[in-house]
Amino acid sequence: MYHDKAQAQRAADQSLIERGAELWVYRCEYCGCWHLTHRDPQSSYRHVPLNQQLKPHSRKKGYKPRRR
């Protein structure tokens, strides 16, 4: 977690030099700080809200949870 983009970018550059790991910098929509990720932000990955990520599924064969 970094407070500004420049500081995060320096850390990403240092990681590339020391470990050969390419990292990207992005601003977190939740805390407003800057983070590093190994995923390319230009890739097809998009954020999916948690409530839409998981579909309800049966835990046991033949068991269906009750609707509330």
Number of C-alpha atoms within 10 A of each C-alpha: 13 16 12 13 15 12 15 22 19 12 18 20 16 15 14 13 11 8 8 10 13 16 20 17 22 16 17 12 8 6 8 13 15 19 21 18 12 11 13 12 12 7 7 8 9 8 7 9 8 7 7 7 9 9 7 8 9 10 9 8 6 6 9 11 10 5 4 3
